[in-house]
Amino acid sequence: MTEKERAVQALSERIANVRARIRCGRRAMRSIATEDITLIAISKTHPAELLREALNLGLTDLGENRVQEAEGKILEVGRQAARWHLVGHLQSNKTKRAVQLFDYIHSLDSVSWLSVWSGCAKRRGERNSRY
């Protein structure tokens, strides 16, 4: 088995494990539907090739904590290939680029950021911003 095949097999096993845990959690907390839970694979330090494999294994959401690291991956994997999440701190000088790259931004340092993100999203042409 090649190194790549081992990495993909390990990834597949980890994804299956997390999905099983989600199903167990769903059974324990009956008020939460499994479809209400979004599995976001954080791609920090992993190459774009492995992200494509994760998408081939059925993942739909990828997260990154740095705008500059995500940019290359998003361009290589494809903007429409996944729903992209920013999960880390957002520096003010990267706000405009983050709004262009990500579908969801999960970090909010202050209420004043809402107006900045909203303005960027409006200029981007989105009516229903998810920021």
The first five atom37 places (N, CA, C, CB, O) and aatype in JSON, in Angstrom:
{
  "aatype": [12, 16, 6, 11, 6, 1, 0, 19, 5, 0, 10, 15, 6, 1, 9, 0, 2, 19, 1, 0, 1, 9, 1, 4, 7, 1, 1, 0, 12, 1, 15, 9, 0, 16, 6, 3, 9, 16, 10, 9, 0, 9, 15, 11, 16, 8, 14, 0, 6, 10, 10, 1, 6, 0, 10, 2, 10, 7, 10, 16, 3, 10, 7, 6, 2, 1, 19, 5, 6, 0, 6, 7, 11, 9, 10, 6, 19, 7, 1, 5, 0, 0, 1, 17, 8, 10, 19, 7, 8, 10, 5, 15, 2, 11, 16, 11, 1, 0, 19, 5, 10, 13, 3, 18, 9, 8, 15, 10, 3, 15, 19, 15, 17, 10, 15, 19, 17, 15, 7, 4, 0, 11, 1, 1, 7, 6, 1, 2, 15, 1, 18],
  "atom_mask": [
    [1, 1, 1, 1, 1],
    [1, 1, 1, 1, 1],
    [1, 1, 1, 1, 1],
    [1, 1, 1, 1, 1],
    [1, 1, 1, 1, 1],
    [1, 1, 1, 1, 1],
    [1, 1, 1, 1, 1],
    [1, 1, 1, 1, 1],
    [1, 1, 1, 1, 1],
    [1, 1, 1, 1, 1],
    [1, 1, 1, 1, 1],
    [1, 1, 1, 1, 1],
    [1, 1, 1, 1, 1],
    [1, 1, 1, 1, 1],
    [1, 1, 1, 1, 1],
    [1, 1, 1, 1, 1],
    [1, 1, 1, 1, 1],
    [1, 1, 1, 1, 1],
    [1, 1, 1, 1, 1],
    [1, 1, 1, 1, 1],
    [1, 1, 1, 1, 1],
    [1, 1, 1, 1, 1],
    [1, 1, 1, 1, 1],
    [1, 1, 1, 1, 1],
    [1, 1, 1, 0, 1],
    [1, 1, 1, 1, 1],
    [1, 1, 1, 1, 1],
    [1, 1, 1, 1, 1],
    [1, 1, 1, 1, 1],
    [1, 1, 1, 1, 1],
    [1, 1, 1, 1, 1],
    [1, 1, 1, 1, 1],
    [1, 1, 1, 1, 1],
    [1, 1, 1, 1, 1],
    [1, 1, 1, 1, 1],
    [1, 1, 1, 1, 1],
    [1, 1, 1, 1, 1],
    [1, 1, 1, 1, 1],
    [1, 1, 1, 1, 1],
    [1, 1, 1, 1, 1],
    [1, 1, 1, 1, 1],
    [1, 1, 1, 1, 1],
    [1, 1, 1, 1, 1],
    [1, 1, 1, 1, 1],
    [1, 1, 1, 1, 1],
    [1, 1, 1, 1, 1],
    [1, 1, 1, 1, 1],
    [1, 1, 1, 1, 1],
    [1, 1, 1, 1, 1],
    [1, 1, 1, 1, 1],
    [1, 1, 1, 1, 1],
    [1, 1, 1, 1, 1],
    [1, 1, 1, 1, 1],
    [1, 1, 1, 1, 1],
    [1, 1, 1, 1, 1],
    [1, 1, 1, 1, 1],
    [1, 1, 1, 1, 1],
    [1, 1, 1, 0, 1],
    [1, 1, 1, 1, 1],
    [1, 1, 1, 1, 1],
    [1, 1, 1, 1, 1],
    [1, 1, 1, 1, 1],
    [1, 1, 1, 0, 1],
    [1, 1, 1, 1, 1],
    [1, 1, 1, 1, 1],
    [1, 1, 1, 1, 1],
    [1, 1, 1, 1, 1],
    [1, 1, 1, 1, 1],
    [1, 1, 1, 1, 1],
    [1, 1, 1, 1, 1],
    [1, 1, 1, 1, 1],
    [1, 1, 1, 0, 1],
    [1, 1, 1, 1, 1],
    [1, 1, 1, 1, 1],
    [1, 1, 1, 1, 1],
    [1, 1, 1, 1, 1],
    [1, 1, 1, 1, 1],
    [1, 1, 1, 0, 1],
    [1, 1, 1, 1, 1],
    [1, 1, 1, 1, 1],
    [1, 1, 1, 1, 1],
    [1, 1, 1, 1, 1],
    [1, 1, 1, 1, 1],
    [1, 1, 1, 1, 1],
    [1, 1, 1, 1, 1],
    [1, 1, 1, 1, 1],
    [1, 1, 1, 1, 1],
    [1, 1, 1, 0, 1],
    [1, 1, 1, 1, 1],
    [1, 1, 1, 1, 1],
    [1, 1, 1, 1, 1],
    [1, 1, 1, 1, 1],
    [1, 1, 1, 1, 1],
    [1, 1, 1, 1, 1],
    [1, 1, 1, 1, 1],
    [1, 1, 1, 1, 1],
    [1, 1, 1, 1, 1],
    [1, 1, 1, 1, 1],
    [1, 1, 1, 1, 1],
    [1, 1, 1, 1, 1],
    [1, 1, 1, 1, 1],
    [1, 1, 1, 1, 1],
    [1, 1, 1, 1, 1],
    [1, 1, 1, 1, 1],
    [1, 1, 1, 1, 1],
    [1, 1, 1, 1, 1],
    [1, 1, 1, 1, 1],
    [1, 1, 1, 1, 1],
    [1, 1, 1, 1, 1],
    [1, 1, 1, 1, 1],
    [1, 1, 1, 1, 1],
    [1, 1, 1, 1, 1],
    [1, 1, 1, 1, 1],
    [1, 1, 1, 1, 1],
    [1, 1, 1, 1, 1],
    [1, 1, 1, 1, 1],
    [1, 1, 1, 1, 1],
    [1, 1, 1, 1, 1],
    [1, 1, 1, 0, 1],
    [1, 1, 1, 1, 1],
    [1, 1, 1, 1, 1],
    [1, 1, 1, 1, 1],
    [1, 1, 1, 1, 1],
    [1, 1, 1, 1, 1],
    [1, 1, 1, 0, 1],
    [1, 1, 1, 1, 1],
    [1, 1, 1, 1, 1],
    [1, 1, 1, 1, 1],
    [1, 1, 1, 1, 1],
    [1, 1, 1, 1, 1],
    [1, 1, 1, 1, 1]
  ],
  "atom_positions": [
    [[0.86, -1.18, 0.0], [0.0, 0.0, 0.0], [0.9, 1.24, 0.0], [-0.97, 0.0, 1.24], [1.85, 1.33, 0.77]],
    [[0.58, 2.18, -0.87], [1.38, 3.4, -0.95], [1.05, 4.34, 0.21], [1.13, 4.12, -2.29], [0.07, 4.15, 0.93]],
    [[1.89, 5.32, 0.37], [1.68, 6.33, 1.42], [0.35, 7.05, 1.21], [2.84, 7.35, 1.44], [-0.39, 7.3, 2.17]],
    [[0.06, 7.39, -0.04], [-1.2, 8.07, -0.34], [-2.39, 7.18, 0.0], [-1.26, 8.49, -1.81], [-3.36, 7.65, 0.58]],
    [[-2.32, 5.91, -0.36], [-3.41, 4.98, -0.06], [-3.61, 4.83, 1.44], [-3.13, 3.61, -0.69], [-4.75, 4.74, 1.91]],
    [[-2.52, 4.8, 2.19], [-2.63, 4.72, 3.65], [-3.29, 5.98, 4.22], [-1.24, 4.51, 4.29], [-4.12, 5.9, 5.13]],
    [[-2.9, 7.13, 3.67], [-3.48, 8.4, 4.15], [-4.97, 8.45, 3.86], [-2.77, 9.59, 3.49], [-5.75, 8.88, 4.71]],
    [[-5.38, 8.02, 2.67], [-6.8, 8.03, 2.31], [-7.57, 7.03, 3.16], [-6.98, 7.71, 0.81], [-8.68, 7.32, 3.59]],
    [[-6.99, 5.86, 3.41], [-7.65, 4.87, 4.25], [-7.82, 5.41, 5.68], [-6.85, 3.55, 4.27], [-8.88, 5.24, 6.28]],
    [[-6.78, 6.04, 6.21], [-6.87, 6.62, 7.56], [-7.93, 7.71, 7.6], [-5.5, 7.18, 8.0], [-8.69, 7.81, 8.56]],
    [[-7.97, 8.53, 6.57], [-8.98, 9.59, 6.5], [-10.38, 9.0, 6.47], [-8.74, 10.48, 5.27], [-11.27, 9.46, 7.17]],
    [[-10.57, 7.98, 5.66], [-11.87, 7.32, 5.56], [-12.3, 6.76, 6.9], [-11.81, 6.19, 4.52], [-13.47, 6.87, 7.28]],
    [[-11.37, 6.15, 7.63], [-11.68, 5.59, 8.95], [-12.04, 6.69, 9.94], [-10.49, 4.78, 9.48], [-12.97, 6.54, 10.73]],
    [[-11.32, 7.8, 9.9], [-11.62, 8.91, 10.82], [-12.99, 9.51, 10.53], [-10.54, 10.01, 10.71], [-13.75, 9.81, 11.44]],
    [[-13.3, 9.67, 9.25], [-14.61, 10.21, 8.87], [-15.71, 9.28, 9.34], [-14.7, 10.43, 7.34], [-16.71, 9.73, 9.9]],
    [[-15.54, 7.98, 9.11], [-16.54, 6.99, 9.55], [-16.72, 7.04, 11.06], [-16.13, 5.57, 9.1], [-17.84, 6.94, 11.55]],
    [[-15.62, 7.19, 11.79], [-15.68, 7.26, 13.26], [-16.47, 8.48, 13.71], [-14.26, 7.31, 13.85], [-17.31, 8.38, 14.6]],
    [[-16.21, 9.62, 13.11], [-16.93, 10.84, 13.5], [-18.41, 10.72, 13.15], [-16.32, 12.09, 12.8], [-19.27, 11.12, 13.94]],
    [[-18.71, 10.18, 12.0], [-20.12, 10.0, 11.62], [-20.84, 9.05, 12.57], [-20.22, 9.48, 10.18], [-22.0, 9.26, 12.89]],
    [[-20.15, 8.01, 13.01], [-20.75, 7.09, 13.98], [-21.01, 7.8, 15.3], [-19.83, 5.86, 14.2], [-22.04, 7.57, 15.94]],
    [[-20.1, 8.65, 15.7], [-20.28, 9.41, 16.94], [-21.44, 10.39, 16.81], [-19.0, 10.16, 17.31], [-22.17, 10.62, 17.78]],
    [[-21.61, 10.97, 15.64], [-22.74, 11.87, 15.41], [-24.05, 11.09, 15.53], [-22.65, 12.54, 14.01], [-25.0, 11.57, 16.15]],
    [[-24.1, 9.89, 14.95], [-25.31, 9.07, 15.05], [-25.59, 8.7, 16.51], [-25.17, 7.79, 14.2], [-26.74, 8.72, 16.93]],
    [[-24.55, 8.36, 17.27], [-24.74, 8.04, 18.7], [-25.26, 9.25, 19.46], [-23.41, 7.55, 19.32], [-26.16, 9.12, 20.3]],
    [[-24.7, 10.4, 19.17], [-25.16, 11.62, 19.82], [-26.61, 11.92, 19.47], [0.0, 0.0, 0.0], [-27.38, 12.39, 20.32]],
    [[-26.97, 11.65, 18.26], [-28.35, 11.86, 17.82], [-29.3, 10.95, 18.6], [-28.49, 11.59, 16.3], [-30.37, 11.39, 19.02]],
    [[-28.91, 9.69, 18.78], [-29.78, 8.77, 19.54], [-29.89, 9.21, 21.0], [-29.23, 7.33, 19.46], [-30.95, 9.05, 21.62]],
    [[-28.82, 9.75, 21.54], [-28.84, 10.18, 22.95], [-29.64, 11.47, 23.14], [-27.41, 10.37, 23.46], [-30.25, 11.68, 24.18]],
    [[-29.61, 12.32, 22.13], [-30.3, 13.62, 22.22], [-31.33, 13.67, 21.1], [-29.29, 14.82, 22.11], [-31.08, 14.26, 20.05]],
    [[-32.44, 13.07, 21.31], [-33.44, 12.87, 20.27], [-33.97, 14.17, 19.67], [-34.57, 12.08, 20.82], [-34.57, 14.15, 18.59]],
    [[-33.77, 15.29, 20.35], [-34.28, 16.55, 19.83], [-33.4, 17.1, 18.7], [-34.39, 17.57, 20.96], [-33.78, 18.06, 18.03]],
    [[-32.23, 16.5, 18.49], [-31.33, 16.97, 17.44], [-31.36, 15.98, 16.29], [-29.88, 17.14, 17.98], [-31.07, 14.79, 16.47]],
    [[-31.7, 16.46, 15.12], [-31.71, 15.6, 13.93], [-30.3, 15.52, 13.38], [-32.7, 16.14, 12.85], [-29.57, 16.51, 13.4]],
    [[-29.9, 14.37, 12.89], [-28.57, 14.19, 12.34], [-28.3, 15.21, 11.23], [-28.39, 12.77, 11.8], [-27.18, 15.7, 11.1]],
    [[-29.31, 15.51, 10.44], [-29.12, 16.48, 9.36], [-28.92, 17.9, 9.88], [-30.31, 16.44, 8.41], [-28.53, 18.78, 9.11]],
    [[-29.19, 18.14, 11.16], [-28.94, 19.45, 11.75], [-27.49, 19.63, 12.17], [-29.85, 19.65, 12.95], [-27.09, 20.71, 12.6]],
    [[-26.69, 18.58, 12.05], [-25.29, 18.61, 12.43], [-24.45, 18.68, 11.17], [-24.9, 17.36, 13.29], [-24.61, 17.86, 10.27]],
    [[-23.56, 19.66, 11.1], [-22.68, 19.8, 9.96], [-21.28, 19.38, 10.36], [-22.68, 21.26, 9.42], [-20.69, 19.94, 11.29]],
    [[-20.76, 18.4, 9.67], [-19.38, 17.94, 9.88], [-18.48, 18.81, 9.03], [-19.21, 16.42, 9.53], [-18.54, 18.78, 7.8]],
    [[-17.63, 19.59, 9.69], [-16.69, 20.47, 9.0], [-15.29, 19.9, 9.22], [-16.79, 21.96, 9.52], [-14.81, 19.84, 10.36]],
    [[-14.65, 19.5, 8.14], [-13.29, 18.98, 8.22], [-12.32, 20.16, 8.19], [-12.98, 17.97, 7.06], [-12.27, 20.9, 7.21]],
    [[-11.56, 20.32, 9.25], [-10.6, 21.41, 9.32], [-9.34, 20.97, 8.57], [-10.27, 21.79, 10.8], [-8.75, 19.93, 8.86]],
    [[-8.95, 21.79, 7.61], [-7.9, 21.38, 6.68], [-6.52, 21.94, 7.01], [-8.27, 21.79, 5.31], [-5.59, 21.82, 6.21]],
    [[-6.39, 22.53, 8.17], [-5.13, 23.15, 8.56], [-3.96, 22.19, 8.36], [-5.19, 23.62, 10.01], [-3.98, 21.06, 8.85]],
    [[-2.97, 22.64, 7.66], [-1.71, 21.94, 7.35], [-1.86, 20.77, 6.38], [-1.1, 21.45, 8.62], [-0.86, 20.14, 6.04]],
    [[-3.06, 20.46, 5.94], [-3.23, 19.34, 5.0], [-3.23, 19.87, 3.57], [-4.56, 18.58, 5.29], [-3.77, 20.94, 3.29]],
    [[-2.62, 19.12, 2.65], [-2.55, 19.58, 1.27], [-3.88, 19.47, 0.54], [-1.5, 18.79, 0.52], [-4.78, 18.73, 0.96]],
    [[-4.0, 20.22, -0.53], [-5.23, 20.24, -1.33], [-5.58, 18.85, -1.84], [-5.09, 21.21, -2.51], [-6.76, 18.52, -1.94]],
    [[-4.6, 18.05, -2.16], [-4.86, 16.69, -2.65], [-5.65, 15.87, -1.63], [-3.53, 15.99, -2.97], [-6.56, 15.13, -2.0]],
    [[-5.31, 16.0, -0.35], [-6.03, 15.27, 0.69], [-7.45, 15.82, 0.85], [-5.27, 15.34, 2.03], [-8.38, 15.07, 1.15]],
    [[-7.61, 17.11, 0.66], [-8.95, 17.71, 0.73], [-9.84, 17.17, -0.38], [-8.87, 19.24, 0.65], [-11.02, 16.89, -0.15]],
    [[-9.29, 17.02, -1.57], [-10.06, 16.43, -2.66], [-10.48, 15.0, -2.31], [-9.25, 16.43, -3.98], [-11.6, 14.59, -2.61]],
    [[-9.6, 14.25, -1.67], [-9.93, 12.88, -1.24], [-11.07, 12.92, -0.22], [-8.69, 12.17, -0.65], [-11.97, 12.08, -0.26]],
    [[-11.02, 13.88, 0.7], [-12.09, 14.01, 1.7], [-13.42, 14.28, 1.03], [-11.76, 15.13, 2.7], [-14.45, 13.74, 1.43]],
    [[-13.41, 15.11, 0.01], [-14.64, 15.4, -0.74], [-15.12, 14.14, -1.47], [-14.41, 16.55, -1.74], [-16.32, 13.88, -1.54]],
    [[-14.18, 13.37, -2.01], [-14.54, 12.11, -2.67], [-15.15, 11.12, -1.69], [-13.3, 11.49, -3.33], [-15.93, 10.25, -2.09]],
    [[-14.81, 11.24, -0.41], [-15.36, 10.37, 0.63], [-16.7, 10.88, 1.16], [-14.36, 10.24, 1.78], [-17.26, 10.29, 2.09]],
    [[-17.21, 11.95, 0.59], [-18.54, 12.41, 0.94], [-18.6, 13.65, 1.81], [0.0, 0.0, 0.0], [-19.7, 14.11, 2.12]],
    [[-17.49, 14.21, 2.21], [-17.54, 15.45, 2.98], [-17.95, 16.59, 2.06], [-16.18, 15.75, 3.66], [-17.65, 16.58, 0.86]],
    [[-18.63, 17.57, 2.63], [-19.11, 18.7, 1.83], [-18.64, 20.04, 2.38], [-20.62, 18.68, 1.77], [-18.73, 21.06, 1.7]],
    [[-18.13, 20.05, 3.61], [-17.74, 21.29, 4.27], [-16.29, 21.21, 4.73], [-18.67, 21.59, 5.47], [-15.89, 20.27, 5.41]],
    [[-15.51, 22.21, 4.34], [-14.1, 22.28, 4.72], [-13.85, 23.58, 5.46], [-13.18, 22.15, 3.48], [-14.35, 24.63, 5.07]],
    [[-13.06, 23.51, 6.52], [-12.76, 24.68, 7.32], [-11.28, 24.97, 7.35], [0.0, 0.0, 0.0], [-10.45, 24.07, 7.27]],
    [[-10.97, 26.23, 7.47], [-9.59, 26.67, 7.54], [-9.53, 27.81, 8.54], [-9.05, 27.13, 6.13], [-10.5, 28.54, 8.71]],
    [[-8.39, 27.95, 9.21], [-8.3, 29.01, 10.2], [-7.44, 30.19, 9.75], [-7.76, 28.46, 11.48], [-7.3, 31.17, 10.48]],
    [[-6.87, 30.11, 8.56], [-6.08, 31.22, 8.04], [-6.47, 31.53, 6.61], [-4.57, 30.9, 8.12], [-6.52, 30.64, 5.75]],
    [[-6.76, 32.78, 6.36], [-7.21, 33.21, 5.04], [-6.15, 32.9, 3.99], [-7.53, 34.71, 5.05], [-6.46, 32.36, 2.93]],
    [[-4.89, 33.24, 4.28], [-3.85, 33.08, 3.27], [-3.59, 31.6, 2.96], [-2.56, 33.74, 3.75], [-3.28, 31.27, 1.81]],
    [[-3.69, 30.71, 3.93], [-3.51, 29.29, 3.68], [-4.71, 28.73, 2.9], [-3.31, 28.53, 5.0], [-4.55, 27.88, 2.02]],
    [[-5.89, 29.21, 3.24], [-7.09, 28.73, 2.57], [-7.13, 29.16, 1.11], [-8.33, 29.24, 3.29], [-7.61, 28.41, 0.26]],
    [[-6.65, 30.33, 0.82], [-6.77, 30.85, -0.54], [-6.18, 29.9, -1.57], [-6.08, 32.2, -0.64], [-6.83, 29.6, -2.57]],
    [[-4.98, 29.43, -1.36], [-4.36, 28.5, -2.29], [-5.13, 27.2, -2.41], [0.0, 0.0, 0.0], [-5.29, 26.66, -3.51]],
    [[-5.6, 26.69, -1.27], [-6.35, 25.44, -1.28], [-7.68, 25.6, -2.01], [-6.6, 24.96, 0.15], [-8.08, 24.72, -2.78]],
    [[-8.36, 26.7, -1.76], [-9.65, 26.93, -2.41], [-9.46, 27.04, -3.91], [-10.32, 28.21, -1.85], [-10.26, 26.49, -4.67]],
    [[-8.44, 27.73, -4.34], [-8.18, 27.86, -5.77], [-7.82, 26.51, -6.38], [-7.05, 28.86, -6.02], [-8.23, 26.21, -7.51]],
    [[-7.07, 25.7, -5.66], [-6.64, 24.4, -6.19], [-7.77, 23.36, -6.17], [-5.46, 23.88, -5.39], [-7.95, 22.61, -7.13]],
    [[-8.52, 23.31, -5.08], [-9.6, 22.33, -4.94], [-10.83, 22.77, -5.73], [-9.96, 22.12, -3.46], [-11.52, 21.94, -6.32]],
    [[-11.09, 24.05, -5.72], [-12.25, 24.59, -6.43], [-13.2, 25.29, -5.48], [0.0, 0.0, 0.0], [-13.6, 24.73, -4.46]],
    [[-13.57, 26.49, -5.82], [-14.45, 27.3, -4.97], [-15.8, 26.63, -4.77], [-14.64, 28.69, -5.58], [-16.38, 26.71, -3.68]],
    [[-16.3, 25.97, -5.8], [-17.62, 25.35, -5.72], [-17.57, 23.89, -5.27], [-18.3, 25.44, -7.06], [-18.61, 23.25, -5.14]],
    [[-16.39, 23.37, -5.04], [-16.25, 21.95, -4.67], [-16.76, 21.65, -3.26], [-14.8, 21.53, -4.78], [-17.11, 20.5, -2.96]],
    [[-16.81, 22.66, -2.41], [-17.21, 22.47, -1.01], [-17.8, 23.76, -0.49], [-16.0, 22.02, -0.13], [-17.72, 24.81, -1.14]],
    [[-18.4, 23.68, 0.69], [-18.76, 24.89, 1.43], [-17.54, 25.18, 2.3], [-20.12, 24.72, 2.3], [-17.11, 24.33, 3.07]],
    [[-17.01, 26.36, 2.17], [-15.77, 26.73, 2.86], [-16.09, 27.57, 4.1], [-14.84, 27.51, 1.91], [-16.88, 28.51, 4.04]],
    [[-15.46, 27.22, 5.21], [-15.69, 27.86, 6.51], [-14.39, 28.46, 7.03], [-16.26, 26.84, 7.53], [-13.35, 27.8, 7.03]],
    [[-14.44, 29.7, 7.45], [-13.32, 30.31, 8.18], [-13.62, 30.14, 9.65], [-13.12, 31.83, 7.8], [-14.63, 30.63, 10.15]],
    [[-12.75, 29.44, 10.35], [-13.0, 29.15, 11.76], [-12.01, 29.84, 12.69], [-12.95, 27.66, 11.99], [-12.14, 29.73, 13.91]],
    [[-11.04, 30.54, 12.15], [-10.05, 31.2, 12.98], [-10.24, 32.7, 13.03], [0.0, 0.0, 0.0], [-11.14, 33.25, 12.41]],
    [[-9.38, 33.33, 13.79], [-9.4, 34.79, 13.94], [-9.21, 35.45, 12.59], [-8.31, 35.26, 14.94], [-8.39, 35.01, 11.78]],
    [[-9.96, 36.48, 12.34], [-9.87, 37.22, 11.08], [-9.22, 38.57, 11.33], [-11.27, 37.39, 10.43], [-9.73, 39.39, 12.09]],
    [[-8.09, 38.78, 10.68], [-7.41, 40.07, 10.77], [-8.14, 41.08, 9.88], [-5.91, 39.95, 10.37], [-8.64, 40.73, 8.81]],
    [[-8.18, 42.31, 10.33], [-8.95, 43.33, 9.6], [-8.47, 43.51, 8.17], [-8.89, 44.65, 10.33], [-9.27, 43.81, 7.29]],
    [[-7.18, 43.36, 7.92], [-6.66, 43.56, 6.57], [-7.01, 42.4, 5.63], [-5.16, 43.74, 6.62], [-6.73, 42.48, 4.43]],
    [[-7.6, 41.34, 6.14], [-7.96, 40.19, 5.31], [-9.48, 40.02, 5.17], [-7.35, 38.92, 5.91], [-9.95, 39.03, 4.6]],
    [[-10.24, 40.97, 5.69], [-11.7, 40.86, 5.69], [-12.27, 40.75, 4.28], [-12.3, 42.07, 6.39], [-13.08, 39.86, 4.01]],
    [[-11.88, 41.63, 3.4], [-12.45, 41.62, 2.05], [-12.15, 40.3, 1.34], [-11.9, 42.8, 1.22], [-13.02, 39.74, 0.68]],
    [[-10.93, 39.82, 1.48], [-10.57, 38.56, 0.83], [-11.34, 37.4, 1.45], [-9.05, 38.32, 0.93], [-11.76, 36.49, 0.74]],
    [[-11.52, 37.42, 2.75], [-12.24, 36.34, 3.43], [-13.68, 36.28, 2.95], [-12.21, 36.55, 4.96], [-14.21, 35.18, 2.73]],
    [[-14.32, 37.41, 2.77], [-15.7, 37.43, 2.31], [-15.79, 36.86, 0.9], [-16.27, 38.86, 2.34], [-16.79, 36.23, 0.55]],
    [[-14.77, 37.08, 0.09], [-14.77, 36.54, -1.27], [-14.54, 35.03, -1.28], [-13.69, 37.23, -2.1], [-15.1, 34.32, -2.12]],
    [[-13.73, 34.53, -0.35], [-13.33, 33.13, -0.36], [-14.3, 32.19, 0.35], [-11.99, 32.99, 0.26], [-14.56, 31.09, -0.13]],
    [[-14.84, 32.62, 1.49], [-15.56, 31.7, 2.36], [-17.07, 31.84, 2.24], [-15.14, 31.94, 3.8], [-17.61, 32.91, 1.97]],
    [[-17.74, 30.7, 2.44], [-19.2, 30.7, 2.5], [-19.68, 31.08, 3.9], [-19.75, 29.31, 2.11], [-20.73, 31.71, 4.06]],
    [[-18.9, 30.69, 4.9], [-19.26, 30.96, 6.3], [-18.03, 31.48, 7.03], [-19.8, 29.67, 6.99], [-16.92, 31.0, 6.83]],
    [[-18.25, 32.48, 7.87], [-17.19, 32.98, 8.75], [-17.71, 32.8, 10.17], [-16.82, 34.49, 8.45], [-18.71, 33.41, 10.56]],
    [[-17.02, 31.97, 10.94], [-17.48, 31.6, 12.28], [-16.86, 32.45, 13.39], [-17.19, 30.16, 12.53], [-17.22, 32.29, 14.56]],
    [[-15.95, 33.31, 13.05], [-15.27, 34.1, 14.08], [-15.77, 35.53, 14.06], [-13.74, 34.06, 13.89], [-15.76, 36.19, 13.02]],
    [[-16.19, 35.99, 15.2], [-16.68, 37.35, 15.33], [-16.07, 37.95, 16.59], [-18.25, 37.4, 15.37], [-16.38, 37.52, 17.7]],
    [[-15.22, 38.94, 16.41], [-14.53, 39.55, 17.54], [-15.33, 40.69, 18.16], [-13.18, 40.05, 17.12], [-15.2, 40.99, 19.35]],
    [[-16.15, 41.33, 17.35], [-16.93, 42.45, 17.87], [-18.14, 42.69, 16.98], [-16.06, 43.73, 17.97], [-18.17, 42.25, 15.82]],
    [[-19.1, 43.37, 17.51], [-20.31, 43.67, 16.76], [-19.98, 44.58, 15.57], [-21.36, 44.34, 17.67], [-20.65, 44.51, 14.54]],
    [[-18.99, 45.41, 15.7], [-18.64, 46.32, 14.6], [-18.22, 45.56, 13.35], [-17.52, 47.26, 15.04], [-18.34, 46.08, 12.24]],
    [[-17.73, 44.33, 13.51], [-17.36, 43.51, 12.35], [-18.57, 43.17, 11.5], [-16.66, 42.24, 12.81], [-18.44, 43.0, 10.29]],
    [[-19.74, 43.06, 12.12], [-20.93, 42.71, 11.35], [-21.19, 43.69, 10.22], [-22.14, 42.66, 12.27], [-21.51, 43.29, 9.11]],
    [[-21.04, 44.97, 10.49], [-21.29, 45.96, 9.44], [-20.22, 45.88, 8.36], [-21.33, 47.37, 10.03], [-20.52, 46.08, 7.18]],
    [[-18.98, 45.6, 8.74], [-17.91, 45.46, 7.75], [-18.2, 44.26, 6.85], [-16.53, 45.3, 8.45], [-18.14, 44.37, 5.63]],
    [[-18.51, 43.11, 7.46], [-18.79, 41.9, 6.68], [-20.03, 42.08, 5.82], [-18.98, 40.7, 7.61], [-20.05, 41.67, 4.66]],
    [[-21.04, 42.7, 6.37], [-22.27, 42.92, 5.63], [-22.0, 43.79, 4.41], [-23.34, 43.56, 6.52], [-22.49, 43.51, 3.31]],
    [[-21.23, 44.85, 4.6], [-20.9, 45.73, 3.48], [-20.11, 45.01, 2.4], [0.0, 0.0, 0.0], [-20.37, 45.19, 1.21]],
    [[-19.15, 44.19, 2.81], [-18.36, 43.41, 1.84], [-19.26, 42.42, 1.1], [-17.22, 42.66, 2.54], [-19.14, 42.27, -0.12]],
    [[-20.13, 41.77, 1.83], [-21.02, 40.78, 1.2], [-21.98, 41.46, 0.23], [-21.82, 40.02, 2.28], [-22.27, 40.92, -0.84]],
    [[-22.48, 42.65, 0.58], [-23.38, 43.37, -0.32], [-22.66, 43.75, -1.6], [-23.95, 44.61, 0.37], [-23.21, 43.63, -2.7]],
    [[-21.42, 44.22, -1.46], [-20.65, 44.58, -2.65], [-20.35, 43.33, -3.49], [-19.34, 45.27, -2.25], [-20.18, 43.42, -4.7]],
    [[-20.29, 42.19, -2.84], [-20.06, 40.92, -3.54], [-21.32, 40.49, -4.27], [-19.61, 39.83, -2.54], [-21.26, 39.65, -5.17]],
    [[-22.46, 41.05, -3.89], [-23.7, 40.76, -4.6], [-24.55, 39.69, -3.97], [0.0, 0.0, 0.0], [-25.4, 39.12, -4.64]],
    [[-24.35, 39.41, -2.71], [-25.14, 38.38, -2.04], [-26.25, 39.03, -1.22], [-24.25, 37.5, -1.14], [-26.0, 39.94, -0.43]],
    [[-27.46, 38.56, -1.43], [-28.59, 39.07, -0.66], [-28.67, 38.45, 0.72], [-29.88, 38.82, -1.41], [-28.94, 39.14, 1.7]],
    [[-28.44, 37.16, 0.81], [-28.57, 36.44, 2.08], [-27.21, 36.02, 2.58], [-29.49, 35.21, 1.93], [-26.83, 34.86, 2.47]],
    [[-26.5, 36.96, 3.13], [-25.15, 36.67, 3.62], [-25.2, 35.72, 4.8], [-24.44, 37.97, 4.0], [-26.1, 35.79, 5.63]],
    [[-24.21, 34.84, 4.88], [-24.13, 33.87, 5.97], [-23.01, 34.23, 6.92], [-23.92, 32.45, 5.42], [-22.46, 33.35, 7.59]],
    [[-22.65, 35.47, 7.0], [-21.53, 35.88, 7.84], [-22.04, 36.4, 9.16], [-20.68, 36.94, 7.15], [-21.25, 36.8, 10.01]]
  ]
}
